[in-house]
Amino acid sequence: MNRILRKLFSNASSLVGIALLFIFIIIAILAPLIAPPLSEDPYQIPRMSWDIAPQSPGFLMSDNIRDIYTVMGIEIKWNKAICGTAEGGYDIFYGLIWGTRTAFRIGLITVAIAALIGVFIGSISAYFGGWIDEIIMRITDIFLSFPFLVAAMVLTTILGRGLDKVMIALIVFGWMGYARLIRGSILSAKEETYVMAAKALGVKDIKIIWKHLLPNTIFPVMVQGTMNIGSMVITAAALSFLGVGAPVGYADWGQMVSFARNWIIGSPGYAGQYWYAVFYPGIFIVLFVLAWNLIGDTLRDILDPRLRGEL
Amino acid sequence: MENKEKLLLEIKDLKTHFFTEDGVVKAVDGVDFEVYQGETLGIVGESGCGKSVTAFSILRLLDYPGKTVGGEVIFKGENLLKKTEDEMRGIRGKEIAIIFQEPMTALNPVLTVGFQISEALMMHFKIGKKEAINKSVELLKKVEIPMPEERANEYPHQLSGGMRQRAMIAMAMSCDPILLIADEPTTALDVTIQAQILDLMMALLREFNGSLIMITHDLGVIAEIADRIAIMYAGKVVEYADKKTIFHNPLHPYTLGLLTSIPRLDVEMKRLDVIPGIVPNPLHFPSGCKFNPRCRFATDRCKKEEPSLIKIEEGHLVRCWNVDKVVKEVKKGFLVGV
């Protein structure tokens, strides 16, 4: 474990990944300090104006909005849209900061649950083999035959709007890779003598899988999972962009890119007029995914026995 | 040996086949033997003759495509092949334990030695983790591993080959099994360590009058420790008798071949006798007696009919049509110093 950490910190690209991830973690933790919420639900992006068109960075909260807050007796802790506003006057800076939490939640929860399901199904399938394996793997194949994004979109549409629905859809169509991966590793590991030795001592099947097989086979799943955190966030953003993801006004990077959809081309003669509407959420998504991929790459290099020179 | 001893294990016509894509491999196809309390049975044969599969079949350790399709394994009066998986789990490790050939691969590389020993203890005796760890340190001490407290916290790759095999023995002996199956326990070790490991195993077994099934192709080891010997060829027991009889009055041509191919120091020999040919492919066994293509006594009958295991005298069974020819050959002057 120490060796893994040492390598993670001695590799330039993984250092970049770690640094980026660290920044994102800080942002997520300190979100209430960096961008104090103005309403009860901190994930609701406050609006700075009722204007349809995005407002450029430095825009101050419009008077009519200020009046509403005053009437409701809410203290206006800040009134400047540092990064401008998106379509409908939603504050971009606030959305970015609180969207970081959303990104972590989507990435970590979906990958954790999908990996858990995949590992469970895959290890059962591989360990018991025979017709159990056959049935489970054919079901996996059926799930794999759906194009991921389309399947997730359809399921989210059926389930209704909301981030939890997005996550359910991502999990339902995201576990198969892990199942196949762990199945392959366990199929080869279960032929090892130590498995038979444990069985000969009377160890229960479930304990053999948990204590003897998984510790020997879980690393590829960890690498895959790390890399997948980024792509899960991208897919969730894509769903939000397509309008089936987070509810309107929810702090979510994908939705913020979606707000920019009508303004990407700018105005006649000035293509870059609304650059901030697409640039800021876009760059956050890119950097977040990049961070996980860099870490995943390094993890793979460290844990791959072929690259490690052991095979 | 006299039958006044308690019969512990009786194998009757055991058949374990592997159902592969290329056809049915009859790895074990008619194995009979008995093990008495406190006695050592040696199972001898070439690689691939079904020795290990016999051992795994006793404990029902084989998974698909391997399947025990016939016979009985009667342990303490009960047929193990009819027991449920749960009942078997209670017997594995507690009543019958097994030591594997390769101590390198039989220990899990990611778990500490102490954990692997204590696992069986916790399961069979329903004791806590701390107690189990203490007991496994004791066991490591018993198998003469130096600094057992520290070794218990180490991983298998930190131990030497001999130490790993000692740890395996500690694992197998942890629940004081009444029957120990040792599947070529010393093959992977160098000669000086071999003797130590054998001595250790025998000493531990003697403590509670346990029985041993010693699987090996090393006749020297067998001559040292076995009471009774079963010679296996191509999935069948071809000769079964006590040690003295096997070494002095072998009745099967294969046994004779094995004995004459031992290098000897006491007699001047130009060339070592060998058994011609190789072990037949288990997918295409010859018809009749499976040993007939390699047998110098083979007749036409051997090619057509398969002999059954016949009792020649009390406690001496052999599977051959030409016992009389072998007897003549043995009388001509064959002797192995035991």
Boltz contact constraints between the chains, C-beta under 6 A:
constraints:
  - contact:
      token1: [A, 129]
      token2: [B, 64]
      max_distance: 6.0
  - contact:
      token1: [A, 130]
      token2: [B, 64]
      max_distance: 6.0
  - contact:
      token1: [A, 192]
      token2: [B, 105]
      max_distance: 6.0
  - contact:
      token1: [A, 193]
      token2: [B, 100]
      max_distance: 6.0
  - contact:
      token1: [A, 193]
      token2: [B, 102]
      max_distance: 6.0
  - contact:
      token1: [A, 193]
      token2: [B, 105]
      max_distance: 6.0
  - contact:
      token1: [A, 193]
      token2: [B, 106]
      max_distance: 6.0
  - contact:
      token1: [A, 194]
      token2: [B, 106]
      max_distance: 6.0
  - contact:
      token1: [A, 194]
      token2: [B, 107]
      max_distance: 6.0
  - contact:
      token1: [A, 194]
      token2: [B, 108]
      max_distance: 6.0
  - contact:
      token1: [A, 196]
      token2: [B, 61]
      max_distance: 6.0
  - contact:
      token1: [A, 197]
      token2: [B, 100]
      max_distance: 6.0
  - contact:
      token1: [A, 197]
      token2: [B, 106]
      max_distance: 6.0
  - contact:
      token1: [A, 199]
      token2: [B, 61]
      max_distance: 6.0
  - contact:
      token1: [A, 200]
      token2: [B, 59]
      max_distance: 6.0
  - contact:
      token1: [A, 200]
      token2: [B, 61]
      max_distance: 6.0
  - contact:
      token1: [A, 200]
      token2: [B, 92]
      max_distance: 6.0
  - contact:
      token1: [A, 200]
      token2: [B, 98]
      max_distance: 6.0
  - contact:
      token1: [A, 201]
      token2: [B, 93]
      max_distance: 6.0
  - contact:
      token1: [A, 201]
      token2: [B, 120]
      max_distance: 6.0
  - contact:
      token1: [A, 202]
      token2: [B, 89]
      max_distance: 6.0
  - contact:
      token1: [A, 202]
      token2: [B, 92]
      max_distance: 6.0
  - contact:
      token1: [A, 202]
      token2: [B, 93]
      max_distance: 6.0
  - contact:
      token1: [A, 202]
      token2: [B, 123]
      max_distance: 6.0
  - contact:
      token1: [A, 212]
      token2: [B, 108]
      max_distance: 6.0
  - contact:
      token1: [A, 215]
      token2: [B, 110]
      max_distance: 6.0
  - contact:
      token1: [A, 216]
      token2: [B, 110]
      max_distance: 6.0
